[in-house]
Amino acid sequence: MDKTEIVDEYYKYVAKIPAGLQYIADNLRANNVTTALNEIMNFSEGITWIKQMEEILINQGVNTNLNKHQLEDYLNLINEGLEKQDFVLVADIFEYEVLPYFEQIVA
């Protein structure tokens, strides 16, 4: 895969994230917890992939606008909410914090 393909795949993937985040929030609010938790797992795996791609892209001189520290903060908040089983809080974090964060990356 060359640099252009990697960048293209990265941004195609990141562009899909906001809709997925809204889907998670909607399912949490509708008490479809199992569906939401499966999607949260997918999101977590996707973040791992993004971080790996981020390193490759940075090494090739591509700035992706990803703030890893901010992302880690969101993941910690989500984990805390899940541990408390406060699904309304987790839905709010996804919809009102993480979703706008990813929207500004793809904008």
N, C-alpha and C positions, 0 to 999 in steps of 0.2 A: 504494500500500500504506500503510495507516495504522499507527500505533505498535503497536496490539494485534496486527495481523497480522505485523509484523516480529518482535516479541517471540515470538510463537507459532512462527513458522517457525524462528527462531534456536534455541529450546529443543527443538523437534522434531528438528532436525538434530543438536544437541549430544547429545541423548539416544541417538542411534543410534551415536555414536562409540565407546563402550566395546566393543560387540560387534565393530565393525570392527577395533579394535585387537587384540582377542583373535584374530580371524581372521588378521591379519597375523602375529602371534607364532606361531600354530599352523602356518601355512604355512612360515614360516622354519624352524621346528624339524623339519618334515616334508620339508625340502629342496625345497619347491615355490617356489624363489626367484623365478622369473618372475612367478608369481601374486602373491607377496608384494610384489615391487617395483612391480607395477602398482597394487596397493592402497596402497602407500606414496605413490605419485604422487597417487592420488585423495585420500589423507589430506592431503597437502601442499596440494593445490588447495582442499580443504575448510577448512584453516587460514587460507588467504588470504581465503576468503569470510567466515569467522568474524571475522577482524580487521576487515574492511570493515563488517560488521554491528555489531561492537563499537563502532566509532566513531559510527555512526548512533545506536545505542542510548544511548551515553553522552551524546551531544548532546541526547537527548530525556529525560535524567534517569533512565535505567534502569541499574541496577548488575547486571552479568552474572557477577560473581565470577571473571572471567578474569584471570589474572596473566600478562600478556604476556611479562614477563622470564623467568618460570619456563618458559613454553612455548618461548621462544627457546632456553633452556638445553637442553631436551629435544631440540629439533630439531638443535642443534649436536652433541649426543651421538650422535644417530641418524646424522647425516652422517658423523661420525668413524668410527663402526662400519661404515657402508656402504663408506667409502673403504678400510678395512682388510679388507673382506669378512668381517667377524666377525659372521656372521648369528645366532649364539647370543647374543652381546652385544646386538645390535639387538632380537632377540625379547624378551630380558629387559627392556630399556628400555621397549619397548611394553607388556609385560604387567605389570611391577612398578612402573613409574614413571608412564608416561603414562596408562595405563588408570585407576589409582586417582585420578589428578589429575582426569580428566574425570568419574569417578563422583561425586566430591565436588561438582563443579559442578552436576550434575543432581540431586543428593540434596536 
